[in-house]
Amino acid sequence: MNESARAECRHWIGAENRYCKEADGVRRYLPGLRCPEHTPNALKGLPEIPPGPGWPTRRKEAS
Ligand SMILES: [Zn+2]
C-alpha cells in the first residue's frame, strides 16, 4: 500500500469543497479508502455489509 502514509477517507465532499479525510474506522472499499459515513453503501442509504467470506475487500496475505 503506497498511496498514502496515513489511511484517511478519500470521499470528496462537494458541498464543502474538500475531501473528508476522516481517519477513524477507515477501510478499503472498491472505490478506495472510506470512513464509515462514506462507504459506497452508506452513500446509497443502504446498510453496511460486514466484512467476511465472499466480501473481497481483504485478501489473505501470502506469508
Ligand atoms: Zn468520509
N, CA, C, O and the ligand as a Tripos MOL2 file, in Angstrom:
@<TRIPOS>MOLECULE
protein
  253   251    64     0     0
PROTEIN
NO_CHARGES

@<TRIPOS>ATOM
      1 N           0.8370   -1.1850    0.0000 N.3       1 MET1
      2 CA          0.0000    0.0000    0.0000 C.3       1 MET1
      3 C           0.8820    1.2490    0.0000 C.2       1 MET1
      4 O           1.4880    1.5880    1.0160 O.2       1 MET1
      5 N           0.9480    1.9160   -1.1230 N.am      2 ASN2
      6 CA          1.8410    3.0520   -1.2630 C.3       2 ASN2
      7 C           1.0900    4.3690   -1.4770 C.2       2 ASN2
      8 O           1.7130    5.4170   -1.6460 O.2       2 ASN2
      9 N          -0.2170    4.3190   -1.4710 N.am      3 GLU3
     10 CA         -0.9860    5.5070   -1.8390 C.3       3 GLU3
     11 C          -0.8120    6.6320   -0.8280 C.2       3 GLU3
     12 O          -0.7560    7.8060   -1.1960 O.2       3 GLU3
     13 N          -0.7270    6.2680    0.4420 N.am      4 SER4
     14 CA         -0.6470    7.2940    1.4800 C.3       4 SER4
     15 C          -0.0250    6.6910    2.7170 C.2       4 SER4
     16 O          -0.2150    5.5080    3.0000 O.2       4 SER4
     17 N           0.7150    7.4930    3.4560 N.am      5 ALA5
     18 CA          1.2960    7.0000    4.7000 C.3       5 ALA5
     19 C           0.2140    6.8130    5.7500 C.2       5 ALA5
     20 O           0.3830    6.0520    6.7020 O.2       5 ALA5
     21 N          -0.8870    7.5060    5.5700 N.am      6 ARG6
     22 CA         -1.9470    7.5370    6.5650 C.3       6 ARG6
     23 C          -3.2440    7.1600    5.8780 C.2       6 ARG6
     24 O          -3.5620    7.6650    4.8020 O.2       6 ARG6
     25 N          -3.9890    6.2670    6.5100 N.am      7 ALA7
     26 CA         -5.2730    5.8870    5.9350 C.3       7 ALA7
     27 C          -6.3040    6.9430    6.2870 C.2       7 ALA7
     28 O          -6.5630    7.2080    7.4610 O.2       7 ALA7
     29 N          -6.8840    7.5380    5.2700 N.am      8 GLU8
     30 CA         -7.9450    8.5130    5.5290 C.3       8 GLU8
     31 C          -8.9680    8.4460    4.4140 C.2       8 GLU8
     32 O          -8.6790    8.0220    3.2950 O.2       8 GLU8
     33 N         -10.1810    8.8800    4.7540 N.am      9 CYS9
     34 CA        -11.2840    8.8110    3.8020 C.3       9 CYS9
     35 C         -11.0040    9.6940    2.5860 C.2       9 CYS9
     36 O         -10.6290   10.8590    2.7240 O.2       9 CYS9
     37 N         -11.1890    9.1290    1.4080 N.am     10 ARG10
     38 CA        -10.9280    9.8720    0.1670 C.3      10 ARG10
     39 C         -12.2040   10.4140   -0.4570 C.2      10 ARG10
     40 O         -12.2050   10.8350   -1.6130 O.2      10 ARG10
     41 N         -13.2690   10.4020    0.2940 N.am     11 HIS11
     42 CA        -14.5290   10.8770   -0.2710 C.3      11 HIS11
     43 C         -14.5040   12.3910   -0.4740 C.2      11 HIS11
     44 O         -14.1210   13.1410    0.4240 O.2      11 HIS11
     45 N         -14.9140   12.8270   -1.6530 N.am     12 TRP12
     46 CA        -14.9820   14.2540   -1.9470 C.3      12 TRP12
     47 C         -16.3210   14.8000   -1.4730 C.2      12 TRP12
     48 O         -17.3760   14.3660   -1.9360 O.2      12 TRP12
     49 N         -16.2740   15.7630   -0.5400 N.am     13 ILE13
     50 CA        -17.4990   16.3960   -0.0730 C.3      13 ILE13
     51 C         -17.7140   17.6430   -0.9160 C.2      13 ILE13
     52 O         -17.1420   18.6980   -0.6380 O.2      13 ILE13
     53 N         -18.5260   17.5190   -1.9290 N.am     14 GLY14
     54 CA        -18.7240   18.6010   -2.8880 C.3      14 GLY14
     55 C         -19.2540   19.8620   -2.2350 C.2      14 GLY14
     56 O         -18.8420   20.9690   -2.5820 O.2      14 GLY14
     57 N         -20.1730   19.6960   -1.2830 N.am     15 ALA15
     58 CA        -20.8010   20.8490   -0.6340 C.3      15 ALA15
     59 C         -19.7860   21.6750    0.1520 C.2      15 ALA15
     60 O         -19.9440   22.8830    0.3220 O.2      15 ALA15
     61 N         -18.7450   20.9980    0.6270 N.am     16 GLU16
     62 CA        -17.7360   21.7040    1.4380 C.3      16 GLU16
     63 C         -16.4460   21.9350    0.6680 C.2      16 GLU16
     64 O         -15.5050   22.5410    1.1820 O.2      16 GLU16
     65 N         -16.4090   21.4500   -0.5650 N.am     17 ASN17
     66 CA        -15.2560   21.6550   -1.4220 C.3      17 ASN17
     67 C         -13.9580   21.1030   -0.8310 C.2      17 ASN17
     68 O         -12.9030   21.7310   -0.9200 O.2      17 ASN17
     69 N         -14.0560   19.9260   -0.2310 N.am     18 ARG18
     70 CA        -12.8730   19.3120    0.3670 C.3      18 ARG18
     71 C         -13.0490   17.8060    0.4400 C.2      18 ARG18
     72 O         -14.1520   17.2770    0.2990 O.2      18 ARG18
     73 N         -11.9250   17.1300    0.6650 N.am     19 TYR19
     74 CA        -12.0070   15.6990    0.9350 C.3      19 TYR19
     75 C         -12.3570   15.4990    2.3920 C.2      19 TYR19
     76 O         -12.0680   16.3460    3.2380 O.2      19 TYR19
     77 N         -12.9830   14.3710    2.6760 N.am     20 CYS20
     78 CA        -13.4180   14.0850    4.0440 C.3      20 CYS20
     79 C         -12.2220   13.9760    4.9900 C.2      20 CYS20
     80 O         -12.1790   14.6440    6.0230 O.2      20 CYS20
     81 N         -11.2490   13.1280    4.6310 N.am     21 LYS21
     82 CA        -10.0210   12.9340    5.4190 C.3      21 LYS21
     83 C         -10.2580   12.3810    6.8240 C.2      21 LYS21
     84 O          -9.3610   12.4260    7.6660 O.2      21 LYS21
     85 N         -11.4330   11.8700    7.0750 N.am     22 GLU22
     86 CA        -11.6650   11.2010    8.3610 C.3      22 GLU22
     87 C         -10.7450    9.9900    8.4480 C.2      22 GLU22
     88 O         -10.5800    9.2610    7.4690 O.2      22 GLU22
     89 N         -10.1510    9.7760    9.6020 N.am     23 ALA23
     90 CA         -9.2160    8.6620    9.7490 C.3      23 ALA23
     91 C          -9.7680    7.5340   10.6170 C.2      23 ALA23
     92 O          -9.2440    6.4210   10.5890 O.2      23 ALA23
     93 N         -10.8150    7.8100   11.3830 N.am     24 ASP24
     94 CA        -11.3460    6.7870   12.2760 C.3      24 ASP24
     95 C         -12.1690    5.7540   11.5180 C.2      24 ASP24
     96 O         -13.0990    6.0970   10.7870 O.2      24 ASP24
     97 N         -11.8230    4.5150   11.6970 N.am     25 GLY25
     98 CA        -12.6330    3.4310   11.1270 C.3      25 GLY25
     99 C         -12.5330    3.3190    9.6250 C.2      25 GLY25
    100 O         -13.3950    2.7090    8.9920 O.2      25 GLY25
    101 N         -11.4920    3.9000    9.0350 N.am     26 VAL26
    102 CA        -11.3480    3.8610    7.5850 C.3      26 VAL26
    103 C         -11.0130    2.4540    7.1120 C.2      26 VAL26
    104 O         -10.1720    1.7690    7.6940 O.2      26 VAL26
    105 N         -11.6810    2.0410    6.0560 N.am     27 ARG27
    106 CA        -11.4150    0.7480    5.4460 C.3      27 ARG27
    107 C         -11.3460    0.9090    3.9340 C.2      27 ARG27
    108 O         -11.8030    1.9050    3.3750 O.2      27 ARG27
    109 N         -10.7600   -0.0980    3.2860 N.am     28 ARG28
    110 CA        -10.6460   -0.0240    1.8340 C.3      28 ARG28
    111 C         -11.8890   -0.6200    1.1870 C.2      28 ARG28
    112 O         -12.2890   -1.7390    1.5090 O.2      28 ARG28
    113 N         -12.4890    0.1210    0.2860 N.am     29 TYR29
    114 CA        -13.6330   -0.3380   -0.4840 C.3      29 TYR29
    115 C         -13.2620   -0.2920   -1.9530 C.2      29 TYR29
    116 O         -12.1750    0.1590   -2.3140 O.2      29 TYR29
    117 N         -14.1650   -0.7600   -2.7990 N.am     30 LEU30
    118 CA        -13.8480   -0.7850   -4.2280 C.3      30 LEU30
    119 C         -13.4270    0.5830   -4.7560 C.2      30 LEU30
    120 O         -12.4660    0.6510   -5.5220 O.2      30 LEU30
    121 N         -14.0920    1.6720   -4.3900 N.am     31 PRO31
    122 CA        -13.6600    2.9870   -4.9010 C.3      31 PRO31
    123 C         -12.4380    3.5580   -4.1840 C.2      31 PRO31
    124 O         -11.8740    4.5540   -4.6380 O.2      31 PRO31
    125 N         -12.0220    2.9540   -3.0850 N.am     32 GLY32
    126 CA        -10.8630    3.4710   -2.3540 C.3      32 GLY32
    127 C         -11.1210    3.4710   -0.8600 C.2      32 GLY32
    128 O         -12.0220    2.7840   -0.3780 O.2      32 GLY32
    129 N         -10.3350    4.2360   -0.1340 N.am     33 LEU33
    130 CA        -10.4710    4.2970    1.3150 C.3      33 LEU33
    131 C         -11.6840    5.1450    1.6930 C.2      33 LEU33
    132 O         -11.8990    6.2300    1.1530 O.2      33 LEU33
    133 N         -12.4650    4.6240    2.6270 N.am     34 ARG34
    134 CA        -13.6790    5.3360    3.0380 C.3      34 ARG34
    135 C         -13.8900    5.2030    4.5380 C.2      34 ARG34
    136 O         -13.6540    4.1410    5.1140 O.2      34 ARG34
    137 N         -14.3380    6.2880    5.1700 N.am     35 CYS35
    138 CA        -14.7430    6.2170    6.5610 C.3      35 CYS35
    139 C         -16.1530    5.6190    6.6220 C.2      35 CYS35
    140 O         -16.8210    5.4990    5.5950 O.2      35 CYS35
    141 N         -16.6030    5.2470    7.8170 N.am     36 PRO36
    142 CA        -17.9150    4.6030    7.9100 C.3      36 PRO36
    143 C         -19.0590    5.4440    7.3280 C.2      36 PRO36
    144 O         -20.0540    4.8860    6.8650 O.2      36 PRO36
    145 N         -18.9320    6.7480    7.3460 N.am     37 GLU37
    146 CA        -20.0020    7.6010    6.8170 C.3      37 GLU37
    147 C         -20.0440    7.6230    5.2950 C.2      37 GLU37
    148 O         -21.0730    7.9540    4.7070 O.2      37 GLU37
    149 N         -18.9500    7.2790    4.6650 N.am     38 HIS38
    150 CA        -18.8630    7.4500    3.2190 C.3      38 HIS38
    151 C         -18.5780    6.1770    2.4580 C.2      38 HIS38
    152 O         -18.0260    6.2230    1.3590 O.2      38 HIS38
    153 N         -18.9430    5.0420    3.0220 N.am     39 THR39
    154 CA        -18.8050    3.8010    2.2670 C.3      39 THR39
    155 C         -19.7800    3.8340    1.0960 C.2      39 THR39
    156 O         -20.7610    4.5770    1.1190 O.2      39 THR39
    157 N         -19.5100    3.0320    0.0810 N.am     40 PRO40
    158 CA        -20.4370    3.0040   -1.0680 C.3      40 PRO40
    159 C         -21.8790    2.7530   -0.6360 C.2      40 PRO40
    160 O         -22.8030    3.3790   -1.1580 O.2      40 PRO40
    161 N         -22.0720    1.8500    0.3050 N.am     41 ASN41
    162 CA        -23.4300    1.5620    0.7580 C.3      41 ASN41
    163 C         -24.0170    2.7180    1.5520 C.2      41 ASN41
    164 O         -25.1950    3.0420    1.3980 O.2      41 ASN41
    165 N         -23.2140    3.3370    2.3920 N.am     42 ALA42
    166 CA        -23.7180    4.4540    3.1870 C.3      42 ALA42
    167 C         -24.1890    5.5870    2.2800 C.2      42 ALA42
    168 O         -25.2140    6.2120    2.5500 O.2      42 ALA42
    169 N         -23.4500    5.8520    1.2100 N.am     43 LEU43
    170 CA        -23.8200    6.9320    0.2940 C.3      43 LEU43
    171 C         -25.1090    6.6300   -0.4530 C.2      43 LEU43
    172 O         -25.8080    7.5380   -0.9040 O.2      43 LEU43
    173 N         -25.4170    5.3300   -0.5800 N.am     44 LYS44
    174 CA        -26.6560    4.9410   -1.2500 C.3      44 LYS44
    175 C         -27.7880    4.7480   -0.2590 C.2      44 LYS44
    176 O         -28.9090    4.4220   -0.6480 O.2      44 LYS44
    177 N         -27.4970    4.9500    1.0350 N.am     45 GLY45
    178 CA        -28.5220    4.7610    2.0480 C.3      45 GLY45
    179 C         -28.8010    3.3120    2.3520 C.2      45 GLY45
    180 O         -29.8730    2.9690    2.8500 O.2      45 GLY45
    181 N         -27.8340    2.4530    2.0530 N.am     46 LEU46
    182 CA        -28.0050    1.0270    2.3010 C.3      46 LEU46
    183 C         -27.2650    0.6260    3.5690 C.2      46 LEU46
    184 O         -26.3150    1.2980    3.9710 O.2      46 LEU46
    185 N         -27.6930   -0.4640    4.2030 N.am     47 PRO47
    186 CA        -26.9800   -0.9450    5.3830 C.3      47 PRO47
    187 C         -25.5870   -1.4310    5.0080 C.2      47 PRO47
    188 O         -25.3530   -1.8950    3.8920 O.2      47 PRO47
    189 N         -24.6780   -1.3180    5.9490 N.am     48 GLU48
    190 CA        -23.3030   -1.7330    5.7170 C.3      48 GLU48
    191 C         -23.2010   -3.2530    5.6500 C.2      48 GLU48
    192 O         -23.8630   -3.9720    6.3980 O.2      48 GLU48
    193 N         -22.3700   -3.7170    4.7510 N.am     49 ILE49
    194 CA        -22.1260   -5.1590    4.6630 C.3      49 ILE49
    195 C         -20.9030   -5.4760    5.5070 C.2      49 ILE49
    196 O         -19.8220   -4.9500    5.2410 O.2      49 ILE49
    197 N         -21.0480   -6.3190    6.5130 N.am     50 PRO50
    198 CA        -19.8800   -6.6320    7.3380 C.3      50 PRO50
    199 C         -18.8630   -7.4370    6.5420 C.2      50 PRO50
    200 O         -19.2310   -8.2560    5.7000 O.2      50 PRO50
    201 N         -17.5830   -7.2020    6.8120 N.am     51 PRO51
    202 CA        -16.5700   -7.9640    6.1040 C.3      51 PRO51
    203 C         -16.6650   -9.4350    6.4720 C.2      51 PRO51
    204 O         -16.9720   -9.7690    7.6170 O.2      51 PRO51
    205 N         -16.4150  -10.2870    5.5470 N.am     52 GLY52
    206 CA        -16.4980  -11.7130    5.8230 C.3      52 GLY52
    207 C         -16.2770  -12.4950    4.5540 C.2      52 GLY52
    208 O         -15.8600  -11.9400    3.5380 O.2      52 GLY52
    209 N         -16.5550  -13.7840    4.6080 N.am     53 PRO53
    210 CA        -16.3480  -14.6190    3.4200 C.3      53 PRO53
    211 C         -17.1470  -14.0920    2.2340 C.2      53 PRO53
    212 O         -18.3370  -13.8070    2.3690 O.2      53 PRO53
    213 N         -16.5270  -13.9630    1.1130 N.am     54 GLY54
    214 CA        -17.2260  -13.5220   -0.0820 C.3      54 GLY54
    215 C         -17.1630  -12.0180   -0.2800 C.2      54 GLY54
    216 O         -17.5580  -11.5180   -1.3320 O.2      54 GLY54
    217 N         -16.6720  -11.2890    0.7160 N.am     55 TRP55
    218 CA        -16.5650   -9.8290    0.5670 C.3      55 TRP55
    219 C         -15.1070   -9.4950    0.3020 C.2      55 TRP55
    220 O         -14.2870   -9.5510    1.2190 O.2      55 TRP55
    221 N         -14.7740   -9.1560   -0.9110 N.am     56 PRO56
    222 CA        -13.3700   -9.1260   -1.3380 C.3      56 PRO56
    223 C         -12.6220   -7.8390   -1.0430 C.2      56 PRO56
    224 O         -11.8250   -7.3980   -1.8710 O.2      56 PRO56
    225 N         -12.8540   -7.2140    0.1240 N.am     57 THR57
    226 CA        -12.0730   -6.0290    0.4320 C.3      57 THR57
    227 C         -10.6960   -6.3910    0.9660 C.2      57 THR57
    228 O          -9.7370   -5.6300    0.8420 O.2      57 THR57
    229 N         -10.6260   -7.5840    1.5670 N.am     58 ARG58
    230 CA         -9.3250   -8.0040    2.0940 C.3      58 ARG58
    231 C          -8.9760   -9.3620    1.5370 C.2      58 ARG58
    232 O          -9.8290  -10.2440    1.4340 O.2      58 ARG58
    233 N          -7.7410   -9.5230    1.1860 N.am     59 ARG59
    234 CA         -7.2820  -10.8250    0.7140 C.3      59 ARG59
    235 C          -6.2920  -11.3770    1.7050 C.2      59 ARG59
    236 O          -5.5840  -10.6390    2.3910 O.2      59 ARG59
    237 N          -6.2590  -12.6760    1.7660 N.am     60 LYS60
    238 CA         -5.2400  -13.3220    2.5950 C.3      60 LYS60
    239 C          -3.8620  -12.9570    2.0530 C.2      60 LYS60
    240 O          -3.6030  -13.0410    0.8530 O.2      60 LYS60
    241 N          -3.0060  -12.5560    2.9510 N.am     61 GLU61
    242 CA         -1.6620  -12.2130    2.5000 C.3      61 GLU61
    243 C          -0.7840  -13.4450    2.4870 C.2      61 GLU61
    244 O          -0.8260  -14.2650    3.4040 O.2      61 GLU61
    245 N           0.0030  -13.5670    1.4470 N.am     62 ALA62
    246 CA          0.9280  -14.6840    1.3600 C.3      62 ALA62
    247 C           2.0100  -14.5100    2.4230 C.2      62 ALA62
    248 O           2.5560  -13.4220    2.6060 O.2      62 ALA62
    249 N           2.2950  -15.5750    3.0980 N.am     63 SER63
    250 CA          3.2990  -15.4290    4.1580 C.3      63 SER63
    251 C           4.5250  -16.2860    3.8700 C.2      63 SER63
    252 O           5.4730  -16.2900    4.6550 O.2      63 SER63
    253 ZN        -15.5450   10.1430    4.9080 Zn       64 ZN64
@<TRIPOS>BOND
     1     1     2 1
     2     2     3 1
     3     3     4 2
     4     3     5 am
     5     5     6 1
     6     6     7 1
     7     7     8 2
     8     7     9 am
     9     9    10 1
    10    10    11 1
    11    11    12 2
    12    11    13 am
    13    13    14 1
    14    14    15 1
    15    15    16 2
    16    15    17 am
    17    17    18 1
    18    18    19 1
    19    19    20 2
    20    19    21 am
    21    21    22 1
    22    22    23 1
    23    23    24 2
    24    23    25 am
    25    25    26 1
    26    26    27 1
    27    27    28 2
    28    27    29 am
    29    29    30 1
    30    30    31 1
    31    31    32 2
    32    31    33 am
    33    33    34 1
    34    34    35 1
    35    35    36 2
    36    35    37 am
    37    37    38 1
    38    38    39 1
    39    39    40 2
    40    39    41 am
    41    41    42 1
    42    42    43 1
    43    43    44 2
    44    43    45 am
    45    45    46 1
    46    46    47 1
    47    47    48 2
    48    47    49 am
    49    49    50 1
    50    50    51 1
    51    51    52 2
    52    51    53 am
    53    53    54 1
    54    54    55 1
    55    55    56 2
    56    55    57 am
    57    57    58 1
    58    58    59 1
    59    59    60 2
    60    59    61 am
    61    61    62 1
    62    62    63 1
    63    63    64 2
    64    63    65 am
    65    65    66 1
    66    66    67 1
    67    67    68 2
    68    67    69 am
    69    69    70 1
    70    70    71 1
    71    71    72 2
    72    71    73 am
    73    73    74 1
    74    74    75 1
    75    75    76 2
    76    75    77 am
    77    77    78 1
    78    78    79 1
    79    79    80 2
    80    79    81 am
    81    81    82 1
    82    82    83 1
    83    83    84 2
    84    83    85 am
    85    85    86 1
    86    86    87 1
    87    87    88 2
    88    87    89 am
    89    89    90 1
    90    90    91 1
    91    91    92 2
    92    91    93 am
    93    93    94 1
    94    94    95 1
    95    95    96 2
    96    95    97 am
    97    97    98 1
    98    98    99 1
    99    99   100 2
   100    99   101 am
   101   101   102 1
   102   102   103 1
   103   103   104 2
   104   103   105 am
   105   105   106 1
   106   106   107 1
   107   107   108 2
   108   107   109 am
   109   109   110 1
   110   110   111 1
   111   111   112 2
   112   111   113 am
   113   113   114 1
   114   114   115 1
   115   115   116 2
   116   115   117 am
   117   117   118 1
   118   118   119 1
   119   119   120 2
   120   119   121 am
   121   121   122 1
   122   122   123 1
   123   123   124 2
   124   123   125 am
   125   125   126 1
   126   126   127 1
   127   127   128 2
   128   127   129 am
   129   129   130 1
   130   130   131 1
   131   131   132 2
   132   131   133 am
   133   133   134 1
   134   134   135 1
   135   135   136 2
   136   135   137 am
   137   137   138 1
   138   138   139 1
   139   139   140 2
   140   139   141 am
   141   141   142 1
   142   142   143 1
   143   143   144 2
   144   143   145 am
   145   145   146 1
   146   146   147 1
   147   147   148 2
   148   147   149 am
   149   149   150 1
   150   150   151 1
   151   151   152 2
   152   151   153 am
   153   153   154 1
   154   154   155 1
   155   155   156 2
   156   155   157 am
   157   157   158 1
   158   158   159 1
   159   159   160 2
   160   159   161 am
   161   161   162 1
   162   162   163 1
   163   163   164 2
   164   163   165 am
   165   165   166 1
   166   166   167 1
   167   167   168 2
   168   167   169 am
   169   169   170 1
   170   170   171 1
   171   171   172 2
   172   171   173 am
   173   173   174 1
   174   174   175 1
   175   175   176 2
   176   175   177 am
   177   177   178 1
   178   178   179 1
   179   179   180 2
   180   179   181 am
   181   181   182 1
   182   182   183 1
   183   183   184 2
   184   183   185 am
   185   185   186 1
   186   186   187 1
   187   187   188 2
   188   187   189 am
   189   189   190 1
   190   190   191 1
   191   191   192 2
   192   191   193 am
   193   193   194 1
   194   194   195 1
   195   195   196 2
   196   195   197 am
   197   197   198 1
   198   198   199 1
   199   199   200 2
   200   199   201 am
   201   201   202 1
   202   202   203 1
   203   203   204 2
   204   203   205 am
   205   205   206 1
   206   206   207 1
   207   207   208 2
   208   207   209 am
   209   209   210 1
   210   210   211 1
   211   211   212 2
   212   211   213 am
   213   213   214 1
   214   214   215 1
   215   215   216 2
   216   215   217 am
   217   217   218 1
   218   218   219 1
   219   219   220 2
   220   219   221 am
   221   221   222 1
   222   222   223 1
   223   223   224 2
   224   223   225 am
   225   225   226 1
   226   226   227 1
   227   227   228 2
   228   227   229 am
   229   229   230 1
   230   230   231 1
   231   231   232 2
   232   231   233 am
   233   233   234 1
   234   234   235 1
   235   235   236 2
   236   235   237 am
   237   237   238 1
   238   238   239 1
   239   239   240 2
   240   239   241 am
   241   241   242 1
   242   242   243 1
   243   243   244 2
   244   243   245 am
   245   245   246 1
   246   246   247 1
   247   247   248 2
   248   247   249 am
   249   249   250 1
   250   250   251 1
   251   251   252 2
@<TRIPOS>SUBSTRUCTURE
     1 MET1         2 RESIDUE 1 A MET
     2 ASN2         6 RESIDUE 1 A ASN
     3 GLU3        10 RESIDUE 1 A GLU
     4 SER4        14 RESIDUE 1 A SER
     5 ALA5        18 RESIDUE 1 A ALA
     6 ARG6        22 RESIDUE 1 A ARG
     7 ALA7        26 RESIDUE 1 A ALA
     8 GLU8        30 RESIDUE 1 A GLU
     9 CYS9        34 RESIDUE 1 A CYS
    10 ARG10       38 RESIDUE 1 A ARG
    11 HIS11       42 RESIDUE 1 A HIS
    12 TRP12       46 RESIDUE 1 A TRP
    13 ILE13       50 RESIDUE 1 A ILE
    14 GLY14       54 RESIDUE 1 A GLY
    15 ALA15       58 RESIDUE 1 A ALA
    16 GLU16       62 RESIDUE 1 A GLU
    17 ASN17       66 RESIDUE 1 A ASN
    18 ARG18       70 RESIDUE 1 A ARG
    19 TYR19       74 RESIDUE 1 A TYR
    20 CYS20       78 RESIDUE 1 A CYS
    21 LYS21       82 RESIDUE 1 A LYS
    22 GLU22       86 RESIDUE 1 A GLU
    23 ALA23       90 RESIDUE 1 A ALA
    24 ASP24       94 RESIDUE 1 A ASP
    25 GLY25       98 RESIDUE 1 A GLY
    26 VAL26      102 RESIDUE 1 A VAL
    27 ARG27      106 RESIDUE 1 A ARG
    28 ARG28      110 RESIDUE 1 A ARG
    29 TYR29      114 RESIDUE 1 A TYR
    30 LEU30      118 RESIDUE 1 A LEU
    31 PRO31      122 RESIDUE 1 A PRO
    32 GLY32      126 RESIDUE 1 A GLY
    33 LEU33      130 RESIDUE 1 A LEU
    34 ARG34      134 RESIDUE 1 A ARG
    35 CYS35      138 RESIDUE 1 A CYS
    36 PRO36      142 RESIDUE 1 A PRO
    37 GLU37      146 RESIDUE 1 A GLU
    38 HIS38      150 RESIDUE 1 A HIS
    39 THR39      154 RESIDUE 1 A THR
    40 PRO40      158 RESIDUE 1 A PRO
    41 ASN41      162 RESIDUE 1 A ASN
    42 ALA42      166 RESIDUE 1 A ALA
    43 LEU43      170 RESIDUE 1 A LEU
    44 LYS44      174 RESIDUE 1 A LYS
    45 GLY45      178 RESIDUE 1 A GLY
    46 LEU46      182 RESIDUE 1 A LEU
    47 PRO47      186 RESIDUE 1 A PRO
    48 GLU48      190 RESIDUE 1 A GLU
    49 ILE49      194 RESIDUE 1 A ILE
    50 PRO50      198 RESIDUE 1 A PRO
    51 PRO51      202 RESIDUE 1 A PRO
    52 GLY52      206 RESIDUE 1 A GLY
    53 PRO53      210 RESIDUE 1 A PRO
    54 GLY54      214 RESIDUE 1 A GLY
    55 TRP55      218 RESIDUE 1 A TRP
    56 PRO56      222 RESIDUE 1 A PRO
    57 THR57      226 RESIDUE 1 A THR
    58 ARG58      230 RESIDUE 1 A ARG
    59 ARG59      234 RESIDUE 1 A ARG
    60 LYS60      238 RESIDUE 1 A LYS
    61 GLU61      242 RESIDUE 1 A GLU
    62 ALA62      246 RESIDUE 1 A ALA
    63 SER63      250 RESIDUE 1 A SER
    64 ZN64       253 GROUP 0 **** ****
